[in-house]
Structures are given as structure tokens and as C-alpha cells.
Amino acid sequence: MSAASTVTRNPVNTASQARVGSTYSHKAKHLAYLLAAHANEPICSTLENFWANKTVQFLDTGNAPSNKELSEALSKVSLKFPIQLIFSLMIASVGVALRWIASSLEKEPFTYFAGEAEEKFAQRNTSIKSVDFNICGVRGFTLTDGGVAPIHNKFKGTDQTRIQAIIAKLKEENADVISLYECFDYKTAMELYEGLKGDYAHFYFNMGNKNPFAPNSTIFVASKFPVKNPKFEYLKDETLTERAKKSGKGIFTFDLCDKEGNPVFTKISTHLQHSEIPGKPTGDEIAKRKKQVERITEIAEEAAKNNPVILGGDLNLDREEWNQQPASKNWDCNPSLEAGTYSWKGDKFSTDLMQAYFELPWWKKIFCPPSFLYYHRDMASNAQQLDHIASYQSQSLPNGLRSLSISMKEVGFDPNRYQSDALSDHAMMVGRFVVANREG
């Protein structure tokens, strides 16, 4: 069972809602981000229509496609793309300007919305459930970067889109707190909010918009519990590399509270530096993640002076790299998760697709929308455990948790072929834990 009773909202938190959620600047910021999302929609839908939607008509056969089938599929998607791309890029420039305006109105580097559900309260000695899930919401590139359908596409033979199926799965899990990753755009975030607002009391999303030309952190959080001390910290530029260099990646830290407004535990949610080839991380990528994990550990050590700390997220490092981190000795990571299980199954289909693209004759290739230019032969990666849930082993607050168990929920993904009904290319991480009573 999830932790406990439904009652009226915490007065302290209601004041916070009024401060963050109802000011004119908040409404103006929301409107600017909403208009920016509409301005960005043509470029997103253009890429999805010509790169994904028309391609998958030839690939959604239930079998792993051959190189010839991939090339034939790519050859059929090129016709009007350049004209639409130029037009949509012009409109997208308006979206960039609107994102800059919206970010200038921010008092905090995130957007907060109150849900419609009544608050529940975190309790000690009661099971608490969390979900951490990378939803692969890369608008325009979900096929090439994840091997799954565009997030607003309807599943084959149904009226349900992938984002609606994700919402349904989250409702089924009914976790007390959820953290989602790769929620790249405001439209996706608002659809998640609209779908979940009847089940959750507090929402934090659209975090880290320091650069209107680059993605934000892509983190989306929903909580049934009262939230205190929400804080988003940007990862320093020197800890990022390649495509992530100018992004708004960061660390979101927040306290979950009891009926009296006292924090029961602290949650850290983050999406760290990725490897361009997950199975073959470079020395630079490993070094950047090492610095990021060190910073997370510093934050956890400070928070753990008062509360137990749970870390969850797509850390983009596998078990071996995690165990080589000096800071890993401070964490109990993925307890109860069996060896040989993997949250990310690989990317053979998407890398085969990109290889077929690069092998097209130039007069066909120039009319196909490329994903990112980091693909090359033999780059497909095997399964990796990239997603993690861990508890901080604090010397300041020993025995903060009575128990922590981790499980994974499969979401229908097959790395070898395209499946229109896969929820994501990552499995859903589910944590269950019990916070001990304070001593004394």
C-alpha cells in the first residue's frame, strides 16, 4: 500500500502554491512557454512525419528489417522535406525567442503547477513507492535515437497515443512520487500534467531553460506528498560534453513531507551526461559523469544530515562504471535487482536505420532528415543497466531507511525491430522503501 491518508492540503504548501502558481509572472511565463511550444511544433511534426511516420509504415511488420528494407523505407520519405523544413525552421525561431522571454520571467529555474488531487502525507514505517522512468520524448528523433514511435503518435490500430499509454501505465503503478526523464518539450509536459493532475497534488517540470537554443534538463516530477525545498541545480558546463554541452541538464532535489510539514525523506532526480555509444563510453564521457556523481554525493551528504536520501534517474552509466566511481561506496544502488537484468536493452534497430541512411546515394540522402551526426558503422550497443535507484549511506543519519527494494517493469521494447506499441526504450524503475522512525 502507498503511504497514507487523504486530507486537506498542508497550509504551508498552499502558501507556496499561491506564491509560485498564481502570480501574474507565472501566468505570463506559462503563456510564453505554451506559445513557444506551438511555434516549435511545425519543426517537430515535420521531422516526425518525414523521418518517423512515413518510414515506419514500411517497418512495422513485427520482424527485424534487413538493410535492404531499411534503405527502401528511407528512400520513400524524402520528397517535400526540404521545403517544409525551411518553413518550420523559420517558425521555430519565434519559439526560441519566446523561450528566452519565458526564461527571463522565471524566479526559479522550473515550472510548478498544483494538481487537483488531495495531498497524501509521507509516513515513517509505511511503504512508500517511487517511479523513475525515461520516456524517450525526443521530439522528431524518437525513431533514430530510441527505436520507438513519436510520443504523440497513435499506436497501430488504436486511438491511443504513446504519451497517453505512458500516462495510463503511470496511473496503473500509482506511485507516491514519479520522476520522468526525456520530457523534452512543454507540450509533452502539459499533456502529462493534464493526464495526471487528478492523481497527484504537485508538479515540477520544464527545468533548466538557461539556453533557449538547447534542451532543458527534461525532468518531470509529480508528487502526492507535500513538497518542501524544491531546488534545481545546473550541472556545470565543464561536467558536460558533446551534444549536452550547452543543455540545461541538472539535479532536482526536493523534500517529501508528513502531515505537519516536516520532511520525511529527500528525493534527488537527475539525467546525467549520456554516451554517444552507450556500450563504448569515451574516457571524457566517463570523466564528466564522475564529476556529476561527485556533485550529487555532496548534495546527498548535506541533505542526509536531516533526512534519508533517495537518488533516482537515468544516470547513463552501467553497473561496471558505477562501481568504479569513488563516490559509489556512499550509495546502496539497485538493491534486490538481479544481475543480468537491464533497463536499456540496446539499439540495434535504430543504429541499423542510421547506417542505412548513410549508405543512401547522396541525391536521396540530402533530402532525408538526419538525426545527429554521431552515428557510424558498428556502433550498436548491447543491453546496459543505465537507470538506477539508490539510497545514500549517511554517517550523519544512520538507519534512515528500514528497507529499500527495486524492481523493473518492462514496456514492450525490442532493440532489434520497430514496435509501434513500445512505451519507451527504457524500462520503468520502481522503488519501494520504508523510512525508519527517528531515534530519540
N, C-alpha and C positions, 0 to 999 in steps of 0.2 A: 504493500500500500504506500501511496505517496503521503508525505507529511502534511498534515492535518487540517484543522477545521477552517471553514469559510466564515469570515466575519466582515465587519465594516473595515474600510481602509484605514491604515495607520495614519494618524493625524500628521505626524512628521513628514511622511511620504506625500500626503496630499498637498502640503505646503510646497514641497518640491515640485509636484506636478504643476501647480499654479505658476511657479516661478519659471519652469522650463517649458511647459507645454502650452501656455495660454497667452504669452506676450505677443505684442504686435511683431516684434522682430522674429519670433519663432514662426509665426504665420507667414511673414514675408519670405523667410528662408525656405519654408516648405513649398511655397508657391514657385519660387525661383528654381528650386531643385526639380519640381514637378514639370515646369516648362522646359528645363534643360533635358529632362528625360524624353519629353516629346520631340525635342529638336534632335536628339541623338537616335531616335527610333528609326528614321529612314536608313541611316548607315548600318544599324544593327540588322534590320529586316532585309536590306539589300544583300548583305553578306550571308545571312541565313537562307534567303530564298535561292541564291545562285550557287552557294557553296554547299549548303546542307540539304535544304528541302528538295531540290531537284536531283541532287546526287543520290540521296537515299532511296528515291523511287526505284533505282536500279540495283540497290544493295540490300534492301530489307527483305532478303529471301530466306533467312534462317540459317544460311550456310556461310562459312568463311570464304570471301571472294578471292578469286585468282587475280594476279597482276593485270591480266588482260581485261577482266571485268572491271577492275578499278579504273584503268585507263579509258575504257569505253564510257564509263559513267562520267568521268571528269570531262571527256570530250563533248558531252551533251549539255554542259551548263554555262557555256561561255558567251552566248550571243549578244545580249544587250547590257552586259555587266558594266563596261567602261562608262557608258553614258549615265547610267543610274548611279554609279559610284561617285562620279564627279558632282552630280546634283546633290547627292546625300551628304557628301563632304562639305559642301557649301552650307547646308543647313546645320550640320554638326558644329560648324564654327560658332554659330549662335549659341548652341548648347554649352560650348566651352566658356563663352562669355558669361552665360547665366550661372554656370557652376562657380565661376570666380566671384560673381556678385553674391551668390548664396553663401559661399565660404567666408566672405568678408563680414557677413551678418552673424556669424557664429560666436557665441560666448564660450561654448565648449566644442571640441572637435568631433561631435557626434550629434545625431538627431534622436530626440526622445519623444515617444508617444505613449499615453496611457491606454491600456486595454479596457475592455468592457467587463472582464471577469472580476469577481470579487477576489481580493487578496486571500491567499492562504499564508500560513506562517511556518517558517522553518522551526523544527523542534529537535532537541537533543534526544538521543536514544530512540529515534524514529527513522525508518528508512527514507532516504532522500534519493531521487532519481534524476540523473542528468543525461543529456544527449549532446554529442558533438558530431557534426556531420558536414562534410564538404559536398555541396550540392552541384558543383560544376556548372556555375551560372555564367560562363564566359560568353557574353553575347557575340554572336557571329562566328565563334570558333569552337563550339562545343564538340563538333564532329571531329575536327582536326586535332584538338588538344585533349579531348576526353573520350571520343568514340561514342558519344551519346547525342540524342536529339536536342535541338534548340529548346531552351527551358520553357518557352511559351508555345511550343508545338503540341498539337493533339496527338495522343497515342493512336497508333494504327487501329482503325475500326471502332474508335470510341470518340466521345466528345470531351474527354478529359485531357488537359494539357499536362506536361511533365511537372510544372510547378504546382498544379492542383493535386497531382498524385503525391508529391512530396508533402504538401500540407496535410493530406489525408493520412499519410504514414505518421507524421508527427502527432496528429490528433490521436491516432491509434496507440502510439507509445505513451502519450500522456505524461511526459516527464515534468518535473517541477521547474527545471531550468533547461533551456536549449541554447546552444551556440552553433550557428551555421557559418560556413566559410564559402568563399567564391560567390557571394551575393554581390555581383559586380555593379548593378545599376539600380537607380531609385525606383524604377518601375517594378522590378522584381521584389525589392524590399517592401514596397507598398502593397503588392499582391500578397506577400507573406503576412504582412500586418493585418490586412483585411480578412484573410482566411483564418488567422489565429487569435484575433482580438477578443473573441468570445471565450477563449480558453486561458488567456494569460492577462496579467494585470499591468505588466511593464515591458516596454520595448525600447531597445537601443540599437541603432543601425546607422548606415551612412557615415562611418567613422573614418577620419583621416583624409580630408579633402584639401590638403595643402597645395596640391598641384592639379589644376583643372585639366591639364593635358594627359594626366596619368591616372591609373586606377587608384581607388582608395584602399583601405585595409580589407574590404569585402566581408567584414564580420557583422553578423546579425544576431542579437541576443533577445530572448524573451524569457520572462520570469513570472512565476505565480507568487513568489515571495516578495515582500518589500525589499527594495534595493537602497543601499546607502553607499556613499563614497564612490560613485562610478568615475573611473578615470581612464582616459585613453592616452597612452604614451607612444609617440612615434619611435620606430626603430631608427637609429641614426644612419645617415647616408653611408657612412663608412662601414656599416654592417650589411649593406645591400650590394648586389652586383647584377650585371646583365639587365634583363627586362625590368627587374624590380627596383632598379637603382633610384628612380625618381618617384616611385609609387608612395602611397600613404600607408604602407604596412606598419603595424604597431601591435601593442599589447593592451588589452582591455581588462581592467581589474575592477571588481565590484564585490561588495559585501551583501550577503543574504541574511535577512533579519527575522527575529521572533516577534511575538505579539507586542512586546514592549518597545520594539525598535532597536533591540540590541543585536549586533551581528552574531550569527551562529557559525558561519564559515565564509571564507573568501574564495571566489572563483576567478581564475585567470584564463582568458580565452585569447588565442593568437593563431596566426597563419604565417609561418616563417618562410624565409628565403627558399625558393624551390631550386632544384637541379634541372638544367635543360634536358639532361638524360638521367632520369631517376636512378637507373641501375649503374650509372658510371659518373658519380659526382666528381667534380673537379676539386683540386686542393683549395682553390679560392672559395668555392661554394661551401665546403666543409668548414673552412676557417670563419666565414661570415656567420654560419649557423652557430658555431661555437660561441662567438661573441653574443649572439642573440640569446642563447640558452643561459649564458652567464648573467646577462641583464635580468632575465626572468627570475633566475635564482635569487638575485639581490632583492628584487621586488617581493618575492615569496618570503625571504628571511625577515624582512621588515614587517610584512603582514602577519607572519606567524607568531609574532610577539603577543598577538591578541587573539588570533583565530586559527583554526585549521585551514589549510590552503589546498585547493584542488586546481590542477592545471589540466586544460583540455584543448585540443586543437589539431590541425594539420601541421605538424612540425616539419614535414618534408625530409625526414631522416629515418632510416630504418633502424632495426634493433642494434646492429653492429655499430653504426655510427653513434647512436645514443649511448651505448655502453662505453664508448671511447671518450665521451665527454667527461672532463674532470668534474663538472657540476652534477653529473648524473648520480653520484653517490649520495646526494642530498634528497633524492626522489625515489619513491616506490612507484615504478612505472608499469602500467598494464598488468597489475596482479590478477591472477586467475585466468589470464588469456593464454591459451595453449600455444606452444611452439609450433611453427608450421602454419599458423593462420595469418592471413594478410588482409589489410584493409584496402589495399590498392592492388588489383590483380595483374596489371601490366598494360601495355599499349600497342600490341602488335597490329591491330586493325588500323588505328589512326596513323601509325608510322608507315605502314604499307600504303595507305592512301596518299600520304605526303610524298613517298618515294615515287609512286605512280605519277603524281603531279609533276615532279621534277624531271621525269623521263618523257613527258609530252614534247612534241615538236614545238619550237618557240612560237609559231604563229597560233597555236592553240593555248599554250601556256600563258601568254601575256594577257589573255582575256579571262583567265581563271583567277579568282581572288586568293592570293597566297595567305596562309596562316602566318606564322612567324618564321624568320629565316634562320632557324637553328637546326633544321632537320637535315640529316644526311643518311647515307646507307648504313645499315647495321646498327641503328640506334635504338631499336626496340628493347625495352627493359622487361625483366621478369618481375614477378609479384614482389611487393615490398610492404612492410608494416610502417606506413608513413603517418598514421593518425594515432594519437596517444591520449590517455588519461592517466594522470599521476597525482599522488599526494606528497606534499612536502614533509620531509622528516625533520621536524624542528627540535632543536635543543632547548629553545625557549619555552615551548609548549608541548611537552611530551604527552603521548597518548591522546592527541587531539581527536583522532578517529578511532572508533571501536572496530570498524571493518570497512573494506573497500573491495568491490568486485567489479570486473569489467567483462562485457560481452560485446559481440559484434552482430549486427543484423545485415544480412545480405540484401542487395537491392536490384538483383536481376542483371548484373553486368557481366559480360563475357568479353575479354580482351581481344579475342580472335575474330569477332564479327560484329556487325552493327545490329543493335536491338532497339527498336523504337520504344519499347516499354521499360527500359532500364532507367531507374530513378537518378543514378549518378554513376561515375566511375570509381567512387569511393564507397566503402561500406559505412554503415552508421555505427558509431561508437556509443555504447550505453554504459553508464556508470551507476552503481548503487552503493551508497555508503551511509554509515551511521556516525554521527558526531557524539563523542562522549560527554558526559556531564563535567562541568568544571570542578576541579578539586578545590576543596575548601569553600 
